Amino acid sequence: MKQKGCADILIKNPPAKHFNSCNAASPRRGSSCPQFTQKVISAIIKIMTELEAYYNKFNEEHRLTTRHGTVEFTVTMHYIHEAIAGRTGLSILDVGAGTGRYSVALAQEGHTVTAVELVERNRKAIEAKHQSGVHIWPGNALDLSFLPEASFDITLIFGPMYHLHTQEERLKVFEEAKRVTKKGGTILAAYVMNDYSIIEYCFKKNKIKEVMSAGQLTKDFKTISTEKDLYSYLRLEDINGLNKRAGLERIKIIAADGPSDYMRRELNAMDEETFKLFLEYQLSNAERPELLGASSHTVDILRN
């Protein structure tokens, strides 16, 4: 994920190639998802088109190897390992796998990983790594009908929630994740936080008056995103409400990168010893509730 600003930037591109959440030919009975109106389907198709265009230009592989990306990856892997709890040979689903940073790392540890990715360029990047134990599928988080029920010990949703704008869409992602995850299994869902966008884009880049004039903020500085926007930003109360409606039990929620996205220049200037100390700092403080809302990314760890 790359920060683009409050309620984000509209990118116009050709029709989407991947959306079959309401495909009557789906092999899973009852997958016609009648709760989606045609308007919602059209909006989803549009955002998926924009996502493909955006991620075809954006170097996701590079982002997670930068120092601020390394903080996010290191902290997130720590909590994935908590969910693994010393078990071997698990079946893990990585929805929105990107270029496979997590998929490949987990397969190298001996787990079997199913990587579902919308963007063709990203899928090719995973394929180019020739990692045994990684099985790659084209697809999106709203329709996992090609995967059987109760198949995975752990499901990762790192990315899809960034780009969905309604509770209806987010609940559909969780409906699919719950179906394919084993009962008692773990679902980890990542979000981009509202106040990160406000601080980093609106104030640091002096866009606050422009954004307010465009009606993209509420009076209490909550971003207003629509289907025209590439990203949506949430607050903790939004995530809590989503979990309640989805019927998911929180194990814990963590700040995956904390202040690191605000500190890119400072992180890059650190020597290796100092940067290692920063990693230790974030690992030690990732669960502190008073720091969660201002993190760039949070990861909600849920029991199915």
C-alpha positions in Angstrom: 0.0 0.0 0.0 1.2 3.5 -0.8 -0.1 6.6 0.9 -1.8 8.9 -1.6 -3.7 11.4 0.6 -7.0 12.2 2.2 -9.9 10.3 0.5 -7.3 9.7 -2.3 -6.9 10.4 -6.0 -9.2 9.2 -8.7 -7.4 7.2 -11.4 -9.3 6.5 -14.6 -8.6 3.3 -16.5 -10.3 0.7 -18.8 -12.9 -1.9 -17.6 -11.9 -4.4 -15.0 -11.0 -8.0 -16.0 -11.5 -9.6 -12.6 -14.9 -9.6 -10.9 -17.2 -12.5 -10.6 -18.5 -12.3 -7.1 -22.0 -12.6 -8.5 -21.2 -15.1 -11.2 -24.1 -17.5 -11.5 -21.7 -20.1 -12.8 -19.7 -20.1 -9.6 -19.0 -23.7 -8.5 -20.0 -22.9 -4.9 -23.8 -23.2 -4.2 -25.4 -20.0 -3.1 -22.5 -17.7 -4.2 -24.7 -15.4 -6.3 -24.5 -12.9 -3.4 -27.9 -11.1 -4.0 -27.0 -8.5 -1.3 -24.9 -6.7 -3.9 -26.8 -4.2 -6.0 -25.8 -3.5 -9.5 -24.6 -0.1 -8.4 -22.3 -1.7 -5.8 -21.0 -4.2 -8.4 -20.3 -1.4 -10.8 -18.4 0.5 -8.1 -16.3 -2.6 -7.3 -15.5 -3.2 -10.9 -14.3 0.4 -11.2 -12.1 0.3 -8.1 -10.6 -3.0 -9.2 -9.7 -1.5 -12.6 -8.0 1.4 -10.8 -6.2 -1.0 -8.5 -4.8 -3.0 -11.4 -3.6 0.2 -13.1 -2.1 1.6 -9.8 -0.3 -1.5 -8.8 1.0 -2.1 -12.3 2.9 1.2 -11.8 3.7 1.0 -8.1 6.6 -1.1 -6.9 5.2 -3.0 -4.0 8.2 -5.3 -3.8 10.5 -2.3 -3.2 8.1 -0.8 -0.5 8.5 -3.7 1.8 12.2 -3.7 1.6 12.6 -0.1 2.5 13.3 0.6 6.2 9.8 1.8 7.0 8.5 -1.3 5.0 10.9 -3.5 6.9 9.3 -2.3 10.2 5.9 -3.2 9.0 7.0 -6.6 7.7 9.0 -7.5 10.8 6.3 -6.6 13.2 3.6 -8.3 11.2 5.7 -11.5 10.8 6.2 -11.6 14.6 2.4 -11.7 15.1 1.9 -14.3 12.3 4.4 -16.4 14.1 2.3 -16.0 17.3 -0.7 -17.3 15.4 1.4 -20.2 14.0 2.4 -21.0 17.6 5.2 -23.4 16.8 3.1 -25.6 14.5 4.5 -26.9 11.2 3.1 -27.6 7.8 0.1 -25.2 8.1 -2.2 -24.3 5.3 -2.1 -20.5 4.9 -4.2 -18.2 2.6 -2.7 -14.9 1.6 -5.5 -12.8 0.0 -4.1 -9.7 -1.8 -0.7 -11.3 -1.8 1.0 -8.5 -3.7 4.4 -9.7 -4.9 4.5 -12.5 -2.4 6.7 -11.1 0.4 4.6 -12.9 3.1 3.7 -15.9 1.0 7.3 -16.7 0.1 8.6 -16.1 3.6 6.0 -18.5 5.1 6.5 -21.1 2.4 10.3 -21.0 3.2 9.3 -21.9 6.8 7.6 -25.1 5.6 4.0 -24.0 5.3 1.8 -24.4 2.2 0.6 -21.0 1.0 -2.2 -20.2 -1.4 -1.6 -16.7 -2.8 -4.6 -14.9 -4.3 -3.7 -11.7 -6.2 -5.7 -9.5 -8.5 -2.8 -7.8 -10.3 -1.1 -9.7 -13.1 2.2 -8.0 -12.7 2.3 -9.0 -9.0 1.4 -12.6 -9.8 4.2 -12.7 -12.3 6.6 -11.4 -9.6 5.6 -14.2 -7.3 6.0 -16.8 -10.0 9.5 -15.4 -10.8 10.6 -16.3 -7.3 10.0 -20.0 -8.0 9.2 -20.8 -4.4 8.0 -24.3 -3.7 4.9 -24.4 -1.5 3.3 -21.3 -2.9 0.2 -21.8 -5.1 -0.8 -18.7 -7.0 -4.4 -17.9 -8.0 -5.9 -14.8 -9.8 -8.7 -13.4 -7.8 -10.0 -11.0 -5.3 -11.1 -11.0 -1.7 -14.8 -10.6 -2.5 -15.0 -13.9 -4.3 -13.1 -16.9 -3.1 -15.6 -19.4 -4.5 -12.7 -21.4 -6.2 -11.4 -22.3 -2.7 -13.1 -25.0 -0.5 -14.6 -24.4 2.9 -12.6 -24.7 6.1 -9.3 -25.2 4.2 -6.9 -22.9 5.9 -5.4 -22.6 9.4 -4.5 -18.9 8.9 -5.9 -16.4 6.5 -4.1 -13.1 5.8 -6.0 -10.1 4.4 -3.2 -7.6 3.9 -4.4 -5.0 1.3 -8.0 -5.7 0.3 -9.5 -3.7 3.1 -7.5 -0.6 2.1 -9.6 -0.2 -1.1 -13.1 -1.0 -0.1 -15.5 1.8 0.8 -18.6 0.3 2.3 -19.4 -2.0 5.2 -21.2 -4.2 2.8 -18.0 -4.8 0.8 -15.9 -5.4 3.9 -18.4 -7.8 5.4 -18.3 -9.7 2.1 -14.6 -10.1 2.5 -15.0 -11.4 6.0 -17.8 -13.7 4.9 -15.5 -15.3 2.3 -12.5 -15.4 4.8 -14.6 -17.1 7.5 -15.9 -19.7 5.0 -12.5 -20.8 3.9 -10.8 -20.6 7.3 -11.0 -23.5 9.6 -13.2 -23.1 12.7 -10.9 -21.8 15.5 -8.4 -20.6 12.9 -6.9 -17.1 12.7 -7.8 -14.3 10.4 -5.4 -11.3 10.2 -6.8 -8.2 8.5 -4.8 -5.0 7.8 -6.2 -1.5 7.6 -4.9 2.0 6.8 -5.7 4.4 9.6 -7.6 7.7 9.3 -5.3 9.9 11.4 -2.2 8.8 9.5 -3.8 10.2 6.4 -4.8 13.4 8.2 -1.3 14.0 9.7 0.9 12.8 6.8 -1.1 14.3 3.9 -3.4 17.0 5.2 -1.0 18.7 7.6 2.5 17.7 6.6 1.8 18.4 3.0 -0.4 21.4 3.7 -3.4 20.0 1.9 -5.8 20.5 4.8 -7.7 23.5 3.5 -8.0 22.0 0.0 -9.3 18.8 1.3 -11.8 20.5 3.6 -13.0 22.7 0.8 -13.6 19.6 -1.3 -15.8 18.2 1.4 -13.6 15.2 2.0 -13.4 15.6 5.8 -16.0 15.6 8.5 -16.0 18.3 11.2 -14.1 15.9 13.5 -11.5 15.2 10.8 -12.6 11.8 9.6 -11.9 11.2 5.9 -14.9 10.7 3.6 -14.1 8.3 0.8 -16.3 7.2 -2.1 -16.0 4.8 -4.9 -14.1 7.5 -6.7 -11.2 7.1 -4.3 -8.5 4.5 -4.4 -8.1 4.2 -0.6 -10.3 4.3 2.4 -9.1 5.1 5.9 -10.7 3.8 9.1 -10.7 4.6 12.8 -10.7 2.0 15.5 -14.4 2.3 16.2 -15.0 1.5 12.5 -13.0 -1.7 12.8 -14.7 -2.6 16.1 -18.1 -2.2 14.5 -17.1 -4.3 11.5 -15.9 -7.2 13.7 -19.2 -7.1 15.6 -21.3 -7.3 12.5 -19.0 -10.0 11.0 -19.2 -12.1 14.2 -15.5 -12.3 14.7 -13.7 -12.4 18.0 -10.6 -10.2 18.4 -7.5 -11.8 19.8 -5.5 -8.5 19.7 -5.0 -5.6 17.4 -1.5 -4.2 16.7 0.2 -1.2 15.1 2.2 -2.9 12.4 4.5 0.1 11.7 3.7 2.7 14.3 5.4 6.0 13.6 7.8 4.6 11.0 5.9 5.9 8.0 6.2 9.5 9.4 9.9 8.9 9.9 11.2 7.7 6.6 14.0 10.2 6.3 15.1 9.6 9.9 15.0 5.8 9.6 17.1 6.0 6.4 19.7 8.0 8.2 20.0 5.6 11.1 23.0 3.3 11.4 22.2 -0.5 11.6 22.5 -0.6 15.3 20.1 2.3 15.8 17.6 0.9 13.3 17.7 -2.5 15.1 16.8 -0.6 18.3 13.9 1.1 16.5 12.6 -2.4 15.4 12.8 -3.5 19.0 10.9 -0.4 20.1 8.1 -1.0 17.7 7.9 -4.7 18.6 7.7 -3.7 22.2 5.0 -1.1 21.7 2.9 -2.5 18.9 0.0 -3.5 21.2 -0.2 -0.2 23.2 -3.8 1.0 22.7 -2.9 4.7 22.9 -0.6 4.4 19.8 -2.9 2.3 17.5 -4.9 5.1 15.9 -1.9 7.1 14.7 -0.1 4.1 13.1 -0.1 4.0 9.3 -1.3 0.4 9.3 -3.0 -1.7 12.0 -3.4 -5.5 11.8 -6.5 -6.9 13.5 -5.9 -10.5 14.7 -9.2 -12.4 14.8 -10.5 -15.9 15.8 -12.8 -17.6 13.3 
